[in-house]
Amino acid sequence: MSLIRSLPLLVALALLSACAGKPARDSAPPTATVVAPSSTDATLDVSVTAADAKPTSTAASDTAQADTDDNVVAQDGSTGTPTPTTAEDDFAALYGGPVAANNGDTGNDAPPSYDPWEKYNRGVHRFNNAVDRAVARPLATAYTNVVPQFARTGVTNFFSNLRSPLTMVNQLLQGHADDAWDTLGRFLMNSTFGIGGLFDPASKAMVPKRSEDFGQTLGAWGWRQSRYVELPFFGPRTVRDVFGLAGDIPLSPVRQIEMDKVRIGLQGLQLVDMRAQLLSIDSLRDGAVDEYSLTRDAWLQRRSYQIQKDLRRDRKHDDDEQQTIPVDAMPMPDFGG
């Protein structure tokens, strides 16, 4: 009965975990003060008091204008860097960087979202949003108001450390033994010196931090394109990632806990913690013209980037924390008896 009572409150926090990152900030350009000398020479000298001053001569102005024009696409279709669209600006605000193209490079040539079940998905999205606004968001807000920052950081570190075995196995399945070795080192260091993962000494020791799941492994094995589907409570997924859940369940330390009260309590805390990390982008989502499309496109492009990253052999340190709701955070009954 405790599971039934807890389920609606806990699982609602899974709705928006695919959206993570910091809003982009624009800085105003410095103001330059130009002082003209009293000399009547034909050549005009200027002294600039600011570090970056605007050109004063006609030729310099033309050059600056040409540099500006290089950043936009000409009306006649000439080459240049395209101006970001509204959706791409939203993506950059969500994830703090440019859209990742399908080939693993940054750019604007990512494939369109594959969403043949859009009508169904929009219905589920409305349901998820309703539960989120009624339960998940208020609960996460209360959590951030009551629990101090250092304690919330410890909770985040703890659950991130618990995912290390799952990440390590998937790195081995993808053929990245060196990454798996790093993950094992992080897990051992944080579990011991970090007091069960509450602290993160591995990051201070510059041990790379990565996050993998079986859905990414299936993508690295060749299942690149997959249709989008939004699940109740679990939020954004693809069909590939739904199958990936089955591979993640046996590797979840939390789901191996037999005591229901302890397991469900940990899962509920994990969901609250994940939802609290997304409070900063609620205003962006609420102000979007089509919040469903924003969530779907951003999630699919980020997922494509993660898979392409797994295929590259020249990957460097990647502090890309997995923000998709994992199966171990979802309170589910144990059908094994």
Contacts in CASP RR format, 6 or more apart in sequence:
PFRMAT RR
TARGET T0000
AUTHOR 0000-0000-0000
METHOD contacts of the structure
MODEL  1
MSLIRSLPLLVALALLSACAGKPARDSAPPTATVVAPSSTDATLDVSVTA
ADAKPTSTAASDTAQADTDDNVVAQDGSTGTPTPTTAEDDFAALYGGPVA
ANNGDTGNDAPPSYDPWEKYNRGVHRFNNAVDRAVARPLATAYTNVVPQF
ARTGVTNFFSNLRSPLTMVNQLLQGHADDAWDTLGRFLMNSTFGIGGLFD
PASKAMVPKRSEDFGQTLGAWGWRQSRYVELPFFGPRTVRDVFGLAGDIP
LSPVRQIEMDKVRIGLQGLQLVDMRAQLLSIDSLRDGAVDEYSLTRDAWL
QRRSYQIQKDLRRDRKHDDDEQQTIPVDAMPMPDFGG
2 260 0 8 1.000
2 261 0 8 1.000
2 264 0 8 1.000
3 260 0 8 1.000
3 264 0 8 1.000
3 331 0 8 1.000
3 333 0 8 1.000
6 264 0 8 1.000
6 265 0 8 1.000
6 268 0 8 1.000
6 331 0 8 1.000
7 331 0 8 1.000
8 131 0 8 1.000
8 135 0 8 1.000
9 135 0 8 1.000
9 139 0 8 1.000
9 268 0 8 1.000
10 264 0 8 1.000
10 265 0 8 1.000
10 267 0 8 1.000
10 268 0 8 1.000
10 271 0 8 1.000
10 330 0 8 1.000
10 331 0 8 1.000
11 233 0 8 1.000
11 234 0 8 1.000
11 271 0 8 1.000
11 330 0 8 1.000
11 331 0 8 1.000
12 128 0 8 1.000
12 131 0 8 1.000
12 132 0 8 1.000
12 134 0 8 1.000
12 135 0 8 1.000
12 136 0 8 1.000
12 233 0 8 1.000
12 271 0 8 1.000
13 132 0 8 1.000
13 136 0 8 1.000
13 139 0 8 1.000
13 140 0 8 1.000
13 268 0 8 1.000
13 271 0 8 1.000
13 272 0 8 1.000
13 274 0 8 1.000
13 275 0 8 1.000
13 325 0 8 1.000
14 233 0 8 1.000
14 234 0 8 1.000
14 235 0 8 1.000
14 271 0 8 1.000
14 274 0 8 1.000
14 325 0 8 1.000
14 329 0 8 1.000
14 330 0 8 1.000
15 128 0 8 1.000
15 129 0 8 1.000
15 131 0 8 1.000
15 132 0 8 1.000
15 136 0 8 1.000
15 233 0 8 1.000
15 235 0 8 1.000
15 275 0 8 1.000
16 132 0 8 1.000
16 235 0 8 1.000
16 275 0 8 1.000
16 278 0 8 1.000
16 285 0 8 1.000
16 295 0 8 1.000
17 235 0 8 1.000
17 274 0 8 1.000
17 275 0 8 1.000
17 278 0 8 1.000
17 323 0 8 1.000
17 324 0 8 1.000
17 325 0 8 1.000
18 235 0 8 1.000
18 236 0 8 1.000
18 295 0 8 1.000
18 298 0 8 1.000
18 299 0 8 1.000
18 302 0 8 1.000
18 323 0 8 1.000
18 324 0 8 1.000
19 94 0 8 1.000
19 278 0 8 1.000
19 281 0 8 1.000
19 285 0 8 1.000
19 295 0 8 1.000
19 298 0 8 1.000
19 299 0 8 1.000
19 323 0 8 1.000
20 94 0 8 1.000
20 95 0 8 1.000
20 277 0 8 1.000
20 278 0 8 1.000
20 281 0 8 1.000
20 321 0 8 1.000
20 323 0 8 1.000
21 94 0 8 1.000
21 95 0 8 1.000
21 96 0 8 1.000
21 280 0 8 1.000
21 281 0 8 1.000
22 96 0 8 1.000
22 280 0 8 1.000
23 93 0 8 1.000
23 280 0 8 1.000
23 281 0 8 1.000
23 284 0 8 1.000
24 89 0 8 1.000
24 92 0 8 1.000
24 93 0 8 1.000
24 96 0 8 1.000
24 97 0 8 1.000
29 52 0 8 1.000
30 50 0 8 1.000
30 51 0 8 1.000
30 52 0 8 1.000
31 50 0 8 1.000
32 48 0 8 1.000
32 49 0 8 1.000
32 50 0 8 1.000
32 52 0 8 1.000
32 53 0 8 1.000
32 54 0 8 1.000
33 48 0 8 1.000
33 49 0 8 1.000
33 50 0 8 1.000
34 46 0 8 1.000
34 47 0 8 1.000
34 48 0 8 1.000
34 53 0 8 1.000
34 56 0 8 1.000
35 46 0 8 1.000
35 47 0 8 1.000
35 49 0 8 1.000
36 44 0 8 1.000
36 46 0 8 1.000
37 45 0 8 1.000
37 47 0 8 1.000
39 45 0 8 1.000
44 56 0 8 1.000
44 57 0 8 1.000
46 53 0 8 1.000
46 56 0 8 1.000
54 61 0 8 1.000
54 64 0 8 1.000
55 61 0 8 1.000
55 63 0 8 1.000
55 64 0 8 1.000
70 80 0 8 1.000
70 81 0 8 1.000
71 80 0 8 1.000
71 81 0 8 1.000
71 83 0 8 1.000
72 80 0 8 1.000
72 81 0 8 1.000
72 82 0 8 1.000
72 83 0 8 1.000
73 80 0 8 1.000
73 81 0 8 1.000
73 82 0 8 1.000
73 83 0 8 1.000
74 80 0 8 1.000
82 108 0 8 1.000
84 92 0 8 1.000
84 98 0 8 1.000
84 108 0 8 1.000
85 108 0 8 1.000
86 289 0 8 1.000
87 293 0 8 1.000
87 294 0 8 1.000
87 297 0 8 1.000
88 98 0 8 1.000
88 99 0 8 1.000
88 108 0 8 1.000
90 284 0 8 1.000
90 288 0 8 1.000
90 294 0 8 1.000
90 298 0 8 1.000
91 97 0 8 1.000
91 99 0 8 1.000
91 297 0 8 1.000
91 298 0 8 1.000
91 301 0 8 1.000
92 98 0 8 1.000
92 99 0 8 1.000
93 281 0 8 1.000
93 284 0 8 1.000
94 281 0 8 1.000
94 284 0 8 1.000
94 294 0 8 1.000
94 298 0 8 1.000
95 298 0 8 1.000
95 302 0 8 1.000
97 106 0 8 1.000
98 106 0 8 1.000
98 107 0 8 1.000
99 106 0 8 1.000
99 107 0 8 1.000
99 108 0 8 1.000
99 110 0 8 1.000
99 301 0 8 1.000
100 106 0 8 1.000
100 107 0 8 1.000
100 110 0 8 1.000
100 301 0 8 1.000
100 302 0 8 1.000
100 304 0 8 1.000
100 305 0 8 1.000
100 308 0 8 1.000
101 107 0 8 1.000
101 108 0 8 1.000
101 109 0 8 1.000
101 110 0 8 1.000
102 109 0 8 1.000
102 110 0 8 1.000
102 111 0 8 1.000
102 304 0 8 1.000
102 308 0 8 1.000
103 109 0 8 1.000
103 308 0 8 1.000
104 304 0 8 1.000
104 305 0 8 1.000
104 308 0 8 1.000
104 309 0 8 1.000
104 312 0 8 1.000
110 301 0 8 1.000
110 304 0 8 1.000
111 225 0 8 1.000
111 304 0 8 1.000
113 228 0 8 1.000
113 293 0 8 1.000
113 296 0 8 1.000
113 297 0 8 1.000
113 300 0 8 1.000
114 225 0 8 1.000
114 226 0 8 1.000
114 227 0 8 1.000
114 228 0 8 1.000
114 300 0 8 1.000
115 121 0 8 1.000
115 227 0 8 1.000
115 228 0 8 1.000
115 296 0 8 1.000
116 227 0 8 1.000
117 227 0 8 1.000
117 228 0 8 1.000
117 229 0 8 1.000
121 228 0 8 1.000
121 229 0 8 1.000
121 230 0 8 1.000
121 292 0 8 1.000
121 296 0 8 1.000
122 292 0 8 1.000
124 230 0 8 1.000
124 231 0 8 1.000
124 232 0 8 1.000
124 235 0 8 1.000
125 230 0 8 1.000
125 292 0 8 1.000
125 295 0 8 1.000
127 232 0 8 1.000
128 230 0 8 1.000
128 232 0 8 1.000
128 233 0 8 1.000
128 235 0 8 1.000
129 291 0 8 1.000
131 233 0 8 1.000
132 275 0 8 1.000
136 271 0 8 1.000
136 275 0 8 1.000
137 275 0 8 1.000
137 279 0 8 1.000
137 282 0 8 1.000
139 272 0 8 1.000
139 275 0 8 1.000
140 272 0 8 1.000
140 275 0 8 1.000
140 276 0 8 1.000
140 278 0 8 1.000
140 279 0 8 1.000
141 276 0 8 1.000
141 279 0 8 1.000
143 152 0 8 1.000
143 272 0 8 1.000
143 273 0 8 1.000
143 276 0 8 1.000
144 152 0 8 1.000
144 276 0 8 1.000
144 279 0 8 1.000
147 155 0 8 1.000
152 273 0 8 1.000
152 276 0 8 1.000
154 197 0 8 1.000
154 198 0 8 1.000
154 199 0 8 1.000
155 269 0 8 1.000
155 273 0 8 1.000
156 273 0 8 1.000
156 277 0 8 1.000
157 190 0 8 1.000
157 197 0 8 1.000
157 198 0 8 1.000
157 199 0 8 1.000
157 200 0 8 1.000
158 196 0 8 1.000
158 197 0 8 1.000
158 198 0 8 1.000
159 270 0 8 1.000
159 273 0 8 1.000
159 329 0 8 1.000
160 200 0 8 1.000
160 209 0 8 1.000
160 211 0 8 1.000
160 321 0 8 1.000
161 186 0 8 1.000
161 187 0 8 1.000
161 190 0 8 1.000
161 191 0 8 1.000
161 196 0 8 1.000
161 197 0 8 1.000
161 200 0 8 1.000
162 253 0 8 1.000
162 254 0 8 1.000
162 328 0 8 1.000
163 211 0 8 1.000
163 322 0 8 1.000
163 326 0 8 1.000
163 328 0 8 1.000
164 183 0 8 1.000
164 184 0 8 1.000
164 186 0 8 1.000
164 187 0 8 1.000
164 190 0 8 1.000
165 187 0 8 1.000
165 251 0 8 1.000
165 253 0 8 1.000
166 212 0 8 1.000
166 213 0 8 1.000
166 248 0 8 1.000
166 251 0 8 1.000
166 252 0 8 1.000
166 326 0 8 1.000
166 328 0 8 1.000
167 183 0 8 1.000
167 210 0 8 1.000
167 211 0 8 1.000
167 212 0 8 1.000
167 213 0 8 1.000
168 180 0 8 1.000
168 183 0 8 1.000
168 184 0 8 1.000
168 187 0 8 1.000
169 180 0 8 1.000
169 251 0 8 1.000
170 212 0 8 1.000
170 213 0 8 1.000
170 214 0 8 1.000
170 216 0 8 1.000
170 217 0 8 1.000
171 177 0 8 1.000
171 179 0 8 1.000
171 180 0 8 1.000
171 183 0 8 1.000
171 210 0 8 1.000
171 212 0 8 1.000
172 180 0 8 1.000
173 214 0 8 1.000
173 217 0 8 1.000
174 212 0 8 1.000
174 216 0 8 1.000
174 217 0 8 1.000
174 220 0 8 1.000
174 221 0 8 1.000
174 310 0 8 1.000
176 310 0 8 1.000
179 208 0 8 1.000
179 210 0 8 1.000
179 315 0 8 1.000
182 207 0 8 1.000
182 208 0 8 1.000
182 210 0 8 1.000
183 210 0 8 1.000
185 202 0 8 1.000
185 207 0 8 1.000
186 202 0 8 1.000
186 207 0 8 1.000
186 208 0 8 1.000
186 209 0 8 1.000
189 201 0 8 1.000
189 202 0 8 1.000
189 205 0 8 1.000
189 207 0 8 1.000
190 196 0 8 1.000
190 197 0 8 1.000
190 199 0 8 1.000
190 200 0 8 1.000
190 201 0 8 1.000
190 202 0 8 1.000
191 197 0 8 1.000
193 199 0 8 1.000
193 201 0 8 1.000
194 200 0 8 1.000
194 201 0 8 1.000
202 209 0 8 1.000
203 209 0 8 1.000
206 317 0 8 1.000
208 316 0 8 1.000
208 317 0 8 1.000
208 318 0 8 1.000
208 319 0 8 1.000
209 317 0 8 1.000
209 318 0 8 1.000
209 319 0 8 1.000
209 321 0 8 1.000
210 318 0 8 1.000
210 320 0 8 1.000
211 320 0 8 1.000
211 321 0 8 1.000
211 322 0 8 1.000
212 310 0 8 1.000
212 322 0 8 1.000
213 241 0 8 1.000
213 244 0 8 1.000
213 248 0 8 1.000
213 322 0 8 1.000
213 324 0 8 1.000
213 326 0 8 1.000
214 243 0 8 1.000
214 244 0 8 1.000
214 245 0 8 1.000
214 246 0 8 1.000
214 247 0 8 1.000
214 248 0 8 1.000
215 240 0 8 1.000
215 241 0 8 1.000
215 243 0 8 1.000
215 244 0 8 1.000
215 248 0 8 1.000
216 306 0 8 1.000
216 307 0 8 1.000
216 310 0 8 1.000
217 244 0 8 1.000
217 310 0 8 1.000
218 240 0 8 1.000
218 243 0 8 1.000
218 244 0 8 1.000
219 240 0 8 1.000
219 307 0 8 1.000
219 310 0 8 1.000
220 307 0 8 1.000
220 310 0 8 1.000
220 311 0 8 1.000
223 240 0 8 1.000
224 307 0 8 1.000
226 238 0 8 1.000
226 239 0 8 1.000
226 240 0 8 1.000
226 241 0 8 1.000
227 238 0 8 1.000
227 239 0 8 1.000
228 236 0 8 1.000
228 237 0 8 1.000
228 238 0 8 1.000
228 296 0 8 1.000
228 300 0 8 1.000
229 237 0 8 1.000
229 238 0 8 1.000
229 239 0 8 1.000
229 242 0 8 1.000
230 236 0 8 1.000
230 237 0 8 1.000
230 296 0 8 1.000
231 237 0 8 1.000
231 242 0 8 1.000
233 325 0 8 1.000
233 330 0 8 1.000
234 325 0 8 1.000
234 330 0 8 1.000
235 325 0 8 1.000
236 295 0 8 1.000
236 296 0 8 1.000
236 299 0 8 1.000
236 300 0 8 1.000
236 324 0 8 1.000
237 324 0 8 1.000
238 300 0 8 1.000
238 303 0 8 1.000
241 303 0 8 1.000
241 324 0 8 1.000
245 327 0 8 1.000
248 326 0 8 1.000
248 327 0 8 1.000
248 328 0 8 1.000
249 255 0 8 1.000
249 327 0 8 1.000
249 328 0 8 1.000
252 326 0 8 1.000
252 327 0 8 1.000
252 328 0 8 1.000
253 328 0 8 1.000
254 263 0 8 1.000
254 266 0 8 1.000
254 267 0 8 1.000
254 270 0 8 1.000
254 328 0 8 1.000
254 329 0 8 1.000
255 263 0 8 1.000
255 327 0 8 1.000
255 328 0 8 1.000
255 332 0 8 1.000
257 263 0 8 1.000
257 266 0 8 1.000
260 334 0 8 1.000
263 331 0 8 1.000
264 331 0 8 1.000
267 328 0 8 1.000
267 329 0 8 1.000
267 330 0 8 1.000
267 331 0 8 1.000
268 329 0 8 1.000
268 331 0 8 1.000
270 328 0 8 1.000
270 329 0 8 1.000
271 325 0 8 1.000
271 329 0 8 1.000
271 330 0 8 1.000
274 323 0 8 1.000
274 325 0 8 1.000
274 329 0 8 1.000
277 323 0 8 1.000
278 323 0 8 1.000
285 291 0 8 1.000
285 294 0 8 1.000
285 295 0 8 1.000
288 294 0 8 1.000
299 324 0 8 1.000
303 324 0 8 1.000
306 320 0 8 1.000
309 315 0 8 1.000
309 318 0 8 1.000
309 320 0 8 1.000
END
